[in-house]
Amino acid sequence: VIPMANPTACFETSEGSFEAQVYLDRVPVTASNFIALCRSGFYDGLHFHRVIDGFMNQFGCPYSKDPNSRMAGQGGPPAISFANLKTGALICRGYGGTIKDEHCSLDSNIAGSISMANVGQPNTGGSQFFINVAHNHFLDWFTPGTSKHPVFCMINTGMDVVTKISKARTVKERPVQPVKMIKITISGAPEAPVLQPKPASPQSSSSSSSSSSSRKSKQKKKRRHRSSSSSSRSKRRDPKRRR
């Protein structure tokens, strides 16, 4: 069996375009999370919010839609599920849209690699990533230290654009002239599987319908004896869902 080639991501920015190979074969959860966000248009219109010459360019915060937002760098993706495009399994993002760290591939944070950003704690990656413009080996998950950032892409064309962005004039590491991500386009990736609900069997359907009519008759009897205290309970508000 000939393995399929990895997908390609084309990054179209206000400073030019570059392309990268997405390591779906090596870090399938991280890569699938990225591909799902690209396909949904999550990254379109965001800005690079942190740029350091000789180090890296950071991107992917939803608050950076406004390039001057003070919240830029503190946001993440929606806490919804996505498909592991290698196995077909459903992956659930955690609170704040986080995914679990994939410390399984020995790809170093060399120049041109794209790596997951986090908040300095395990399993806190989400939508933000950074593009290395130097060999930042101290960020590798397999080296000593607290910084653990798995690589999930490698740029194959347009590194000159990435270097240009890294040399932008900044104030507090933010580009003075905003650098916008117009669109990220994925090609060569499998389509996410669609999970179909199981149809109910005729037996279970008839039994549920008979039990439903039984419940309705009981409810009618209860309505006759309902007290005022029950009506006051119905007015209570449902608790708000935590976000």
PLY file of the C-alpha trace (Angstrom):
ply
format ascii 1.0
element vertex 243
property float x
property float y
property float z
element edge 242
property int vertex1
property int vertex2
end_header
0.00 0.00 0.00
1.43 3.36 -1.07
0.88 5.95 1.67
-0.93 9.12 0.69
1.06 12.34 0.46
0.59 14.82 3.25
-1.76 17.79 2.71
-0.51 21.24 1.74
-1.51 24.54 3.34
-1.29 27.72 1.28
-1.03 30.86 3.44
-2.08 34.04 1.65
-1.02 37.14 3.62
-0.90 40.88 3.00
2.89 40.48 2.61
2.79 37.60 0.13
2.12 33.87 0.12
3.91 30.75 1.35
3.13 27.04 1.41
3.73 24.30 3.96
3.42 20.55 4.22
1.01 19.52 7.00
2.28 16.52 8.98
-0.96 14.56 9.04
1.00 11.30 9.03
3.10 12.22 12.11
0.83 14.27 14.37
-2.70 13.51 13.11
-4.65 15.16 15.94
-2.71 18.44 15.78
-2.77 18.46 11.98
-6.49 17.61 11.81
-7.29 20.37 14.32
-5.41 22.87 12.13
-7.06 21.64 8.91
-10.53 21.83 10.46
-9.94 25.44 11.54
-8.61 26.37 8.09
-11.58 24.78 6.33
-14.04 26.61 8.58
-12.45 29.99 7.72
-11.41 30.52 11.35
-8.03 32.04 10.42
-9.23 34.26 7.57
-8.86 37.95 8.37
-6.74 37.50 11.50
-3.39 39.25 12.02
0.06 38.24 13.22
-0.01 39.51 16.80
3.57 38.72 17.88
6.67 39.02 15.71
10.29 38.74 16.89
13.14 39.07 14.39
15.51 36.12 14.57
13.02 34.07 16.58
9.45 33.50 15.30
6.11 34.87 14.03
3.02 34.04 16.11
-0.52 33.88 14.77
-3.97 32.35 15.26
-5.74 34.32 18.00
-9.35 35.21 17.13
-9.01 38.52 18.98
-6.40 39.59 16.42
-9.21 40.25 13.93
-8.69 43.74 15.34
-4.91 44.20 14.98
-4.92 46.70 17.85
-6.89 44.56 20.31
-5.33 44.27 23.76
-6.75 40.75 23.92
-4.76 39.57 20.91
-2.78 36.51 21.95
-5.25 35.34 24.59
-7.92 33.63 22.50
-8.57 30.15 21.15
-10.94 28.20 18.91
-14.51 27.13 19.68
-14.81 24.06 21.93
-16.38 21.86 19.26
-15.44 18.46 17.85
-13.44 17.69 14.73
-12.42 14.50 12.91
-9.01 12.86 13.10
-8.42 12.70 9.35
-6.00 9.79 9.70
-8.18 7.46 11.79
-11.70 8.88 11.34
-12.14 9.19 15.12
-14.04 12.13 16.59
-11.85 14.44 18.70
-13.44 16.74 21.28
-11.70 20.00 22.08
-11.47 20.77 25.77
-12.50 23.85 27.74
-11.27 26.93 25.89
-10.90 24.97 22.64
-7.76 23.11 23.70
-6.38 19.84 22.36
-4.04 17.29 23.91
-0.32 17.57 23.24
0.98 15.16 20.60
4.50 14.37 21.75
5.23 11.55 19.35
7.29 12.89 16.42
10.92 14.00 16.77
10.61 17.03 14.49
12.67 19.91 15.82
11.69 23.60 15.79
14.03 24.44 12.93
13.69 27.49 10.69
10.61 27.07 8.52
8.80 24.74 10.88
5.35 25.60 12.24
4.65 24.65 15.83
1.79 24.75 18.32
1.71 27.63 20.80
0.41 27.14 24.34
0.16 28.95 27.68
3.14 27.18 29.23
1.10 24.28 30.59
0.46 20.80 29.15
-2.51 20.31 26.80
-3.25 24.02 26.32
-2.74 24.33 22.57
-5.71 25.41 20.49
-5.62 27.61 17.40
-2.45 29.62 17.91
0.82 28.60 16.28
4.19 30.12 15.48
6.54 29.96 12.51
10.20 29.55 13.43
12.71 31.75 11.60
15.66 30.21 13.47
16.47 26.81 14.95
14.77 27.12 18.34
15.69 23.67 19.64
14.94 24.67 23.24
11.23 24.68 22.26
11.26 21.00 21.32
9.09 18.73 23.48
11.90 16.17 23.63
14.57 18.53 25.05
15.03 19.55 28.72
13.03 22.55 29.90
9.44 23.61 30.39
8.71 24.71 26.79
7.11 21.85 24.86
5.91 22.69 21.36
5.17 19.97 18.79
5.91 20.77 15.14
3.02 20.04 12.74
4.00 21.80 9.47
7.09 22.58 7.42
7.31 25.42 4.90
8.43 24.30 1.46
8.03 27.52 -0.55
7.89 31.22 0.34
10.24 31.30 3.33
11.34 34.74 2.13
7.83 36.03 2.93
8.01 34.57 6.45
11.42 36.19 7.00
10.07 39.52 5.73
7.22 39.37 8.24
9.66 38.62 11.07
11.61 41.78 10.25
8.57 44.07 10.41
8.90 47.13 12.63
7.17 46.41 15.93
6.01 48.02 19.15
5.90 45.57 22.06
6.42 42.71 19.56
3.34 43.70 17.52
3.78 44.86 13.90
3.26 48.60 13.47
1.89 47.91 10.00
-0.59 45.03 10.55
0.17 41.80 8.70
-3.11 40.15 7.73
-3.85 36.52 6.92
-6.20 36.77 3.97
-6.85 33.05 3.68
-5.37 29.61 4.42
-6.31 27.01 1.81
-5.87 23.27 2.38
-5.31 20.87 -0.50
-4.75 17.13 -0.58
-6.42 16.39 2.77
-9.11 13.70 3.20
-12.66 14.85 3.74
-13.96 14.61 7.30
-16.22 11.56 7.75
-19.91 12.23 8.36
-21.36 10.26 11.26
-24.89 9.04 10.48
-27.35 8.39 13.34
-28.55 4.80 13.69
-32.20 4.37 12.56
-34.62 3.16 15.24
-35.95 -0.37 14.85
-39.74 -0.81 14.28
-40.08 -2.62 17.61
-38.47 0.13 19.62
-40.48 2.72 17.69
-43.85 1.10 18.52
-42.92 0.57 22.14
-41.80 4.18 22.46
-45.04 5.38 20.90
-47.15 3.32 23.31
-45.12 4.49 26.28
-45.47 8.06 25.00
-49.29 7.82 24.91
-49.23 6.30 28.40
-47.14 9.20 29.67
-49.55 11.71 28.09
-52.55 10.19 29.87
-50.71 10.29 33.19
-49.74 13.91 32.59
-53.40 14.84 32.04
-54.33 13.32 35.38
-51.50 15.17 37.12
-52.56 18.52 35.68
-55.86 18.29 37.58
-54.05 18.07 40.92
-51.18 20.47 40.17
-50.58 22.92 43.01
-49.48 26.53 42.88
-46.04 25.51 44.12
-45.44 23.55 40.91
-46.26 26.58 38.78
-43.78 28.67 40.73
-41.11 26.04 40.09
-41.73 26.28 36.34
-40.80 29.96 36.45
-37.26 29.29 37.69
-34.56 30.12 35.17
-32.24 27.41 33.89
-28.65 27.84 35.02
-26.41 29.57 32.48
-23.97 27.44 30.56
-20.34 28.14 31.39
-18.23 29.29 28.46
0 1
1 2
2 3
3 4
4 5
5 6
6 7
7 8
8 9
9 10
10 11
11 12
12 13
13 14
14 15
15 16
16 17
17 18
18 19
19 20
20 21
21 22
22 23
23 24
24 25
25 26
26 27
27 28
28 29
29 30
30 31
31 32
32 33
33 34
34 35
35 36
36 37
37 38
38 39
39 40
40 41
41 42
42 43
43 44
44 45
45 46
46 47
47 48
48 49
49 50
50 51
51 52
52 53
53 54
54 55
55 56
56 57
57 58
58 59
59 60
60 61
61 62
62 63
63 64
64 65
65 66
66 67
67 68
68 69
69 70
70 71
71 72
72 73
73 74
74 75
75 76
76 77
77 78
78 79
79 80
80 81
81 82
82 83
83 84
84 85
85 86
86 87
87 88
88 89
89 90
90 91
91 92
92 93
93 94
94 95
95 96
96 97
97 98
98 99
99 100
100 101
101 102
102 103
103 104
104 105
105 106
106 107
107 108
108 109
109 110
110 111
111 112
112 113
113 114
114 115
115 116
116 117
117 118
118 119
119 120
120 121
121 122
122 123
123 124
124 125
125 126
126 127
127 128
128 129
129 130
130 131
131 132
132 133
133 134
134 135
135 136
136 137
137 138
138 139
139 140
140 141
141 142
142 143
143 144
144 145
145 146
146 147
147 148
148 149
149 150
150 151
151 152
152 153
153 154
154 155
155 156
156 157
157 158
158 159
159 160
160 161
161 162
162 163
163 164
164 165
165 166
166 167
167 168
168 169
169 170
170 171
171 172
172 173
173 174
174 175
175 176
176 177
177 178
178 179
179 180
180 181
181 182
182 183
183 184
184 185
185 186
186 187
187 188
188 189
189 190
190 191
191 192
192 193
193 194
194 195
195 196
196 197
197 198
198 199
199 200
200 201
201 202
202 203
203 204
204 205
205 206
206 207
207 208
208 209
209 210
210 211
211 212
212 213
213 214
214 215
215 216
216 217
217 218
218 219
219 220
220 221
221 222
222 223
223 224
224 225
225 226
226 227
227 228
228 229
229 230
230 231
231 232
232 233
233 234
234 235
235 236
236 237
237 238
238 239
239 240
240 241
241 242
